[in-house]
């Protein structure tokens, strides 16, 4: 009986206390979007009642207001003050808001701390964390664990990670670019001159490889188109399209082949220089060259690019720069057409 009377007296005092009324007043200001008055009233309540149970609630709504105003730093400060208050029932809500902010600002470490805190609060007392907040936290934790597992460095049979391999390739890229950058100056040196015959042989080998590949595709030597002619319309193949602009006489084909064959040798020569640094470098490059009326190259568009080595893509940039320096005769039929395709097999 005495306990019942005391409980009723406590409830009466609690319901009629001045503090909850001030808190409710501040909260009502918030609901009506009168943020300035709400902040002022909440702070007055906190100042007058620093040890009150509702101080945690005040900090929570101050955090919400700052979030809605677009002030994440101030919002974080208030939500963290909630976690230092006596009102443990608002801890999970504060952590939930912190998770949202940290997710938007990519602060994954702090977000992970709040996710784990919610899980621990639920373990302490199921009533302290709502099902919605708890389930959302668990889903995020599981997603992070899966992502973390996928991002673990994978090693090959020799225990070398992909990152280590990439770092090694980056070093080779630098060496390759340095070698090619110096190629113009070292070509006059005796060491490079001694290699010219070997380079020329490799160039010829590449042409022979391409011709054999074309022969295999087209079914016989009589119908082969060499690399330099692979995208040119042959008059004998287009006898029914004489009135079409795609028709190119045989003499014009020869002119195209002669000029671009010489230019192609520059490409293969640069590739062969690169192979002195990376012997196993192989690839394929198909480009479309847009030509100006004076025979200059206006645009180099990559149609296909395949390399067995990361360094190949560094080489590709250098090859494209060389192509921009090309110039053929304005009378070249490819200039009249405005474009020409080139295909390179690097073996």
C-alpha positions as CSV (number, residue, x, y, z in Angstrom):
1,X,0.0,0.0,0.0
2,X,2.8,2.3,0.9
3,X,4.7,1.5,-2.4
4,X,1.5,2.3,-4.3
5,X,1.1,5.6,-2.6
6,X,4.7,6.5,-3.2
7,X,4.4,5.6,-6.9
8,X,1.3,7.7,-7.3
9,X,3.1,10.7,-5.6
10,X,6.2,10.3,-7.9
11,X,4.0,10.1,-11.0
12,X,2.1,13.2,-9.9
13,X,5.3,15.2,-9.3
14,X,6.8,14.0,-12.6
15,X,3.8,14.9,-14.6
16,X,3.5,18.4,-13.1
17,X,7.2,19.2,-13.1
18,X,8.3,22.4,-14.9
19,X,11.1,20.7,-16.9
20,X,8.9,18.5,-19.1
21,X,6.8,21.5,-20.0
22,X,9.8,23.5,-21.2
23,X,11.0,20.4,-23.1
24,X,7.6,20.1,-24.7
25,X,7.6,23.8,-25.6
26,X,11.0,23.4,-27.3
27,X,9.9,20.3,-29.1
28,X,6.7,22.0,-30.4
29,X,8.9,24.8,-31.8
30,X,10.8,22.1,-33.7
31,X,7.6,20.6,-35.1
32,X,6.5,24.0,-36.4
33,X,9.9,24.4,-38.1
34,X,10.8,27.4,-35.8
35,X,14.3,26.1,-35.4
36,X,15.8,29.2,-33.8
37,X,13.3,29.2,-31.0
38,X,13.5,25.5,-30.6
39,X,17.3,25.6,-30.3
40,X,17.2,28.5,-27.8
41,X,14.6,26.8,-25.6
42,X,16.3,23.4,-25.6
43,X,19.6,25.1,-24.6
44,X,17.9,27.0,-21.8
45,X,16.4,23.8,-20.5
46,X,19.9,22.1,-20.6
47,X,21.5,25.0,-18.8
48,X,18.8,25.1,-16.1
49,X,18.7,21.3,-15.7
50,X,22.1,19.8,-16.6
51,X,21.4,16.5,-14.7
52,X,17.8,16.0,-15.9
53,X,16.7,12.9,-17.7
54,X,15.4,14.9,-20.6
55,X,18.8,16.5,-21.4
56,X,19.6,13.5,-23.6
57,X,16.3,14.1,-25.5
58,X,17.2,17.8,-25.9
59,X,20.6,17.0,-27.5
60,X,18.9,14.4,-29.8
61,X,16.5,17.0,-31.2
62,X,19.3,19.6,-31.5
63,X,21.1,17.1,-33.6
64,X,18.1,16.5,-35.7
65,X,17.7,20.3,-36.3
66,X,21.4,20.6,-37.3
67,X,21.0,17.7,-39.7
68,X,18.0,19.2,-41.4
69,X,19.8,22.5,-41.6
70,X,22.7,20.8,-43.4
71,X,25.3,21.1,-40.6
72,X,26.6,17.5,-40.2
73,X,29.5,18.4,-37.9
74,X,27.2,20.2,-35.4
75,X,24.7,17.3,-35.7
76,X,27.4,14.8,-34.8
77,X,28.4,16.8,-31.8
78,X,24.9,16.8,-30.4
79,X,24.2,13.1,-31.1
80,X,27.5,12.3,-29.3
81,X,26.3,14.3,-26.3
82,X,23.2,12.2,-26.2
83,X,25.5,9.2,-25.6
84,X,27.0,10.9,-22.6
85,X,23.6,11.7,-21.0
86,X,21.7,9.7,-18.5
87,X,18.9,8.8,-21.0
88,X,20.2,5.4,-22.3
89,X,16.9,5.0,-24.1
90,X,17.9,7.5,-26.7
91,X,21.4,5.9,-27.3
92,X,20.2,3.7,-30.2
93,X,18.3,6.6,-31.9
94,X,21.5,8.7,-31.6
95,X,23.6,6.0,-33.1
96,X,21.1,5.5,-35.9
97,X,21.4,9.2,-36.8
98,X,25.2,9.0,-36.6
99,X,25.3,6.0,-39.0
100,X,23.2,8.0,-41.5
101,X,25.7,11.0,-41.4
102,X,28.8,8.8,-41.4
103,X,27.5,6.9,-44.4
104,X,26.9,10.1,-46.4
105,X,30.4,11.5,-45.5
106,X,32.1,8.1,-46.1
107,X,33.4,7.9,-42.6
108,X,33.3,4.1,-42.5
109,X,35.3,3.6,-39.3
110,X,32.9,5.8,-37.2
111,X,29.9,4.3,-38.9
112,X,31.1,0.8,-38.0
113,X,31.5,1.8,-34.3
114,X,27.9,3.0,-34.1
115,X,26.6,-0.2,-35.9
116,X,28.4,-2.4,-33.3
117,X,27.2,-0.2,-30.5
118,X,23.6,-0.8,-31.5
119,X,24.2,-4.5,-31.6
120,X,25.7,-4.3,-28.1
121,X,22.8,-2.3,-26.7
122,X,20.3,-4.8,-28.1
123,X,22.3,-7.6,-26.3
124,X,22.2,-5.6,-23.0
125,X,18.4,-4.9,-23.2
126,X,16.1,-5.7,-26.1
127,X,13.8,-2.8,-25.1
128,X,16.6,-0.2,-25.7
129,X,16.7,-0.8,-29.4
130,X,13.7,-1.0,-31.7
131,X,13.4,-3.8,-34.2
132,X,13.7,-1.5,-37.2
133,X,16.9,0.2,-35.9
134,X,18.4,-3.2,-34.9
135,X,17.5,-4.9,-38.2
136,X,18.9,-2.0,-40.3
137,X,22.1,-2.1,-38.3
138,X,22.6,-5.9,-38.7
139,X,22.0,-5.6,-42.5
140,X,24.7,-2.9,-42.8
141,X,27.1,-4.9,-40.7
142,X,26.6,-8.0,-42.9
143,X,27.1,-5.9,-46.0
144,X,30.3,-4.4,-44.6
145,X,31.7,-7.8,-43.7
146,X,30.9,-9.2,-47.2
147,X,32.6,-6.2,-48.8
148,X,35.6,-6.5,-46.5
149,X,36.0,-10.1,-47.4
150,X,35.9,-9.4,-51.1
151,X,38.5,-6.7,-50.8
152,X,41.1,-8.9,-49.0
153,X,44.3,-9.1,-51.1
154,X,44.3,-12.4,-53.1
155,X,47.6,-14.1,-53.7
156,X,48.7,-16.4,-56.4
157,X,50.5,-19.7,-55.9
158,X,53.7,-17.9,-55.1
159,X,52.0,-15.7,-52.4
160,X,52.2,-12.5,-54.5
161,X,49.2,-10.2,-54.2
162,X,47.6,-8.4,-57.2
163,X,48.7,-5.1,-55.6
164,X,52.3,-6.2,-55.6
165,X,52.0,-7.2,-59.2
166,X,50.5,-3.9,-60.2
167,X,53.3,-2.0,-58.4
168,X,55.8,-4.1,-60.3
169,X,54.0,-3.3,-63.5
170,X,53.9,0.4,-62.7
171,X,57.7,0.4,-62.3
172,X,58.0,-1.3,-65.7
173,X,55.7,1.3,-67.2
174,X,58.0,4.1,-66.0
175,X,61.0,2.3,-67.4
176,X,59.2,1.7,-70.7
177,X,58.1,5.4,-71.0
178,X,61.7,6.5,-70.2
179,X,63.1,4.2,-72.8
180,X,60.6,5.3,-75.5
181,X,61.1,9.0,-74.6
182,X,64.8,8.6,-75.3
183,X,64.3,6.5,-78.4
184,X,64.7,9.4,-80.8
185,X,68.0,10.5,-79.3
186,X,69.5,7.0,-78.9
187,X,68.8,6.0,-82.5
188,X,72.0,7.8,-83.5
189,X,74.1,5.8,-81.1
190,X,76.0,2.7,-82.2
191,X,74.1,0.3,-79.9
192,X,70.8,1.2,-81.6
193,X,72.2,1.1,-85.1
194,X,73.5,-2.4,-84.4
195,X,69.9,-3.4,-83.6
196,X,68.3,-2.0,-86.7
197,X,68.6,-5.3,-88.7
198,X,66.9,-7.2,-85.9
199,X,64.1,-4.6,-85.7
200,X,63.5,-4.7,-89.4
201,X,63.3,-8.5,-89.2
202,X,60.7,-8.3,-86.5
203,X,58.7,-5.8,-88.5
204,X,58.7,-8.2,-91.5
205,X,57.7,-11.1,-89.2
206,X,54.7,-9.1,-88.0
207,X,53.6,-8.4,-91.5
208,X,54.0,-12.1,-92.5
209,X,52.0,-13.1,-89.4
210,X,49.2,-10.8,-90.4
211,X,49.2,-11.9,-94.0
212,X,48.9,-15.6,-92.9
213,X,46.1,-14.7,-90.5
214,X,44.2,-12.9,-93.4
215,X,44.8,-15.8,-95.7
216,X,43.4,-18.2,-93.2
217,X,40.3,-16.0,-92.7
218,X,39.6,-15.4,-96.4
219,X,40.4,-19.0,-97.6
220,X,43.4,-18.4,-99.9
221,X,46.3,-16.2,-101.0
222,X,44.5,-15.0,-104.1
223,X,41.9,-13.2,-102.0
224,X,44.2,-11.9,-99.3
225,X,44.2,-8.2,-98.3
226,X,47.4,-7.1,-96.5
227,X,47.2,-5.2,-93.2
228,X,47.5,-1.9,-95.0
229,X,44.6,-2.8,-97.3
230,X,42.3,-4.5,-94.8
231,X,39.8,-1.7,-94.6
232,X,40.1,-0.5,-98.3
233,X,37.3,-1.5,-100.7
234,X,38.9,-3.5,-103.6
235,X,37.6,-2.7,-107.1
236,X,37.4,-6.4,-108.0
237,X,35.2,-7.0,-104.9
238,X,32.9,-4.1,-105.8
239,X,32.2,-4.4,-109.5
240,X,28.5,-3.7,-108.9
241,X,29.2,-0.5,-107.0
242,X,31.1,1.6,-109.5
243,X,28.8,4.6,-108.8
244,X,29.4,4.3,-105.1
245,X,32.0,6.6,-103.4
246,X,33.5,3.5,-101.6
247,X,34.9,2.3,-105.0
248,X,38.7,2.9,-105.1
249,X,40.8,2.1,-108.2
250,X,43.7,-0.3,-108.0
251,X,46.3,2.5,-108.5
252,X,44.8,4.4,-105.6
253,X,45.0,1.4,-103.4
254,X,48.7,1.1,-104.2
255,X,49.2,4.8,-103.3
256,X,47.4,4.3,-100.0
257,X,49.4,1.2,-99.2
258,X,52.8,2.8,-100.1
259,X,52.4,5.8,-97.9
260,X,50.8,4.1,-94.9
261,X,53.1,1.1,-95.1
262,X,56.0,3.5,-94.5
263,X,54.2,5.1,-91.6
264,X,53.3,1.7,-90.1
265,X,57.0,0.9,-89.9
266,X,57.3,3.7,-87.3
267,X,54.7,2.0,-85.2
268,X,56.3,-1.4,-85.3
269,X,59.8,0.1,-84.7
270,X,58.5,1.8,-81.6
271,X,56.9,-1.5,-80.5
272,X,60.2,-3.3,-81.0
273,X,62.0,-0.7,-78.9
274,X,59.5,-1.5,-76.1
275,X,60.1,-5.2,-76.4
276,X,63.7,-4.7,-75.5
277,X,62.4,-3.7,-72.1
278,X,59.5,-6.1,-71.9
279,X,60.2,-9.1,-74.2
280,X,56.8,-10.8,-73.7
281,X,54.8,-7.8,-74.7
282,X,52.0,-8.7,-77.2
283,X,48.8,-7.1,-78.3
284,X,46.5,-5.8,-81.0
285,X,45.5,-2.3,-81.9
286,X,42.9,-1.1,-84.4
287,X,42.4,2.6,-85.0
288,X,40.4,4.9,-87.2
289,X,42.4,7.9,-88.5
290,X,40.4,11.0,-89.4
291,X,42.4,12.9,-92.1
292,X,42.4,16.6,-92.9
293,X,42.4,18.0,-96.4
294,X,46.1,18.6,-96.2
295,X,46.8,15.0,-95.3
296,X,47.3,15.6,-91.6
297,X,45.8,13.3,-88.9
298,X,43.1,15.2,-87.1
299,X,41.8,12.4,-84.8
300,X,43.0,8.9,-83.7
301,X,40.0,6.8,-82.5
302,X,40.8,3.5,-80.9
303,X,38.4,0.8,-82.3
304,X,40.0,-2.2,-80.5
305,X,42.8,-2.5,-78.0
306,X,44.1,-5.7,-76.4
307,X,47.3,-6.1,-74.5
308,X,48.7,-9.0,-72.5
309,X,50.6,-6.6,-70.3
310,X,49.6,-3.4,-68.5
311,X,52.6,-1.6,-70.0
312,X,51.0,-2.1,-73.4
313,X,48.5,0.7,-72.6
314,X,51.4,3.1,-71.9
315,X,52.9,2.1,-75.2
316,X,49.5,2.7,-76.9
317,X,49.5,6.4,-75.8
318,X,52.9,6.9,-77.3
319,X,51.8,5.2,-80.6
320,X,48.8,7.5,-80.8
321,X,51.0,10.6,-80.3
322,X,53.2,9.4,-83.2
323,X,50.1,9.0,-85.4
324,X,49.1,12.6,-84.8
325,X,52.4,13.6,-86.3
326,X,51.7,11.7,-89.5
327,X,51.1,13.5,-92.8
328,X,50.4,12.0,-96.2
329,X,50.0,13.5,-99.6
330,X,46.8,15.5,-100.1
331,X,46.3,13.5,-103.3
332,X,46.1,10.3,-101.3
333,X,42.7,8.8,-101.9
334,X,42.3,8.2,-98.1
335,X,42.5,12.0,-97.7
336,X,39.6,12.4,-100.1
337,X,37.6,9.8,-98.2
338,X,38.5,11.6,-94.9
339,X,39.4,8.5,-92.9
340,X,41.2,5.2,-92.9
341,X,41.4,2.2,-90.6
342,X,44.7,0.7,-89.5
343,X,45.2,-2.6,-87.7
344,X,48.3,-3.7,-85.9
345,X,49.2,-7.1,-84.6
346,X,52.1,-7.1,-82.1
347,X,53.6,-10.5,-81.7
